[in-house]
């Protein structure tokens, strides 16, 4: 191969590093945005319901305004890349960050024997863990 041919990269051979359609943006009470793999987000029963195929493309009025005791996850229109966003205005950063960590942990270890799983370490108090598990269905 000549030096000229080795250094040239064809435009059609460029592969995107990540596809925005595989992620969802979770937005906390303070406005912090977490980009989470959709498969990991679906480990939460609440987020799985919101990410159902019928919920994301056509955003309904009931999804745009929170309701209920703590407020429901609120779907926002996708960003410029097409990544959907879910506002979790009832969760502060501290709890949402732990929820994201646990969703990745659960996605990774859910199909393994309990004895083979490493323990999930968290700085949350027991009542905070219970509240988070209840609100997001983890």
C-alpha positions as CSV (number, residue, x, y, z in Angstrom):
1,X,0.0,0.0,0.0
2,X,1.3,3.4,-0.8
3,X,1.6,6.2,1.8
4,X,-1.1,8.2,0.0
5,X,-3.7,5.4,0.1
6,X,-2.9,4.5,3.7
7,X,-3.5,8.0,5.1
8,X,-6.7,8.6,3.2
9,X,-10.0,7.8,5.0
10,X,-13.2,7.5,2.9
11,X,-16.1,9.5,4.2
12,X,-18.5,6.5,3.8
13,X,-16.2,4.5,6.2
14,X,-16.7,6.9,9.1
15,X,-18.8,5.3,11.9
16,X,-20.7,7.4,14.4
17,X,-19.3,7.1,18.0
18,X,-22.8,6.9,19.5
19,X,-26.4,7.0,18.4
20,X,-28.5,9.5,20.2
21,X,-31.6,7.3,19.8
22,X,-30.1,4.8,22.2
23,X,-30.1,7.3,25.1
24,X,-32.6,9.2,27.1
25,X,-31.9,12.4,29.1
26,X,-33.1,12.4,32.7
27,X,-33.4,15.9,34.2
28,X,-33.3,16.4,38.0
29,X,-35.0,18.9,40.2
30,X,-32.0,21.2,40.0
31,X,-31.8,20.9,36.2
32,X,-28.8,18.5,36.0
33,X,-29.0,16.3,32.9
34,X,-28.0,12.6,32.9
35,X,-27.6,10.8,29.6
36,X,-28.7,7.2,30.3
37,X,-28.8,4.2,28.0
38,X,-32.5,3.4,27.3
39,X,-32.0,-0.3,28.2
40,X,-30.7,0.8,31.6
41,X,-33.5,3.3,32.1
42,X,-36.0,0.6,31.4
43,X,-35.0,-1.3,34.5
44,X,-37.2,1.3,36.3
45,X,-40.8,0.4,35.9
46,X,-41.8,4.1,35.9
47,X,-39.3,5.0,33.2
48,X,-40.1,1.9,31.2
49,X,-43.8,3.0,31.0
50,X,-42.7,6.5,29.9
51,X,-40.3,5.1,27.3
52,X,-43.0,2.9,25.7
53,X,-43.0,3.4,22.0
54,X,-46.4,5.3,22.1
55,X,-45.2,7.7,24.8
56,X,-42.1,9.3,23.3
57,X,-42.9,10.3,19.6
58,X,-46.3,11.9,20.3
59,X,-46.1,13.9,23.5
60,X,-49.5,14.2,25.0
61,X,-50.8,17.1,27.3
62,X,-51.0,14.7,30.2
63,X,-47.3,13.8,29.8
64,X,-46.3,17.5,29.6
65,X,-47.6,18.5,33.0
66,X,-46.7,16.5,36.2
67,X,-49.6,15.2,38.3
68,X,-50.1,13.0,41.3
69,X,-48.7,13.0,44.8
70,X,-45.0,13.5,43.8
71,X,-45.5,14.3,40.2
72,X,-45.1,11.9,37.3
73,X,-42.1,11.8,35.0
74,X,-42.7,14.5,32.4
75,X,-41.7,13.8,28.8
76,X,-40.1,16.8,27.1
77,X,-39.6,17.1,23.3
78,X,-36.4,15.5,21.9
79,X,-33.3,17.7,21.6
80,X,-31.6,18.5,18.2
81,X,-30.1,15.0,18.1
82,X,-33.4,13.3,18.7
83,X,-32.6,12.2,22.3
84,X,-35.9,12.2,24.4
85,X,-35.8,13.9,27.8
86,X,-37.7,13.0,30.9
87,X,-38.0,15.6,33.7
88,X,-37.9,14.2,37.1
89,X,-38.7,17.4,38.9
90,X,-39.4,15.6,42.2
91,X,-35.9,14.1,42.4
92,X,-32.9,16.1,43.6
93,X,-29.5,15.5,42.0
94,X,-28.3,13.3,44.9
95,X,-31.1,10.8,44.5
96,X,-31.2,10.8,40.7
97,X,-27.4,10.2,40.5
98,X,-27.8,7.1,42.8
99,X,-30.8,6.0,40.7
100,X,-28.7,6.2,37.5
101,X,-25.9,4.2,39.2
102,X,-28.4,1.6,40.4
103,X,-30.1,1.3,36.9
104,X,-26.7,0.5,35.3
105,X,-25.9,-1.9,38.2
106,X,-29.3,-3.6,37.8
107,X,-28.9,-3.9,34.0
108,X,-25.5,-5.4,34.4
109,X,-26.2,-7.9,37.1
110,X,-29.9,-8.7,36.9
111,X,-29.4,-11.9,35.1
112,X,-26.7,-13.3,37.3
113,X,-27.0,-15.4,40.5
114,X,-27.4,-13.3,43.6
115,X,-24.2,-14.9,45.1
116,X,-22.2,-13.7,42.0
117,X,-23.3,-10.1,42.3
118,X,-21.0,-7.6,44.0
119,X,-22.8,-5.5,46.6
120,X,-24.2,-2.2,45.5
121,X,-22.6,0.5,47.6
122,X,-24.6,3.7,48.3
123,X,-24.3,6.7,50.6
124,X,-28.1,7.0,50.8
125,X,-29.9,6.5,54.0
126,X,-32.4,3.6,54.2
127,X,-35.4,6.0,54.0
128,X,-33.9,7.6,50.9
129,X,-33.4,4.2,49.3
130,X,-37.0,3.3,50.0
131,X,-38.3,6.5,48.6
132,X,-36.2,6.2,45.5
133,X,-37.3,2.6,45.0
134,X,-40.9,3.5,45.4
135,X,-40.9,6.6,43.1
136,X,-39.0,5.0,40.2
137,X,-40.1,1.4,40.7
138,X,-36.6,0.0,41.1
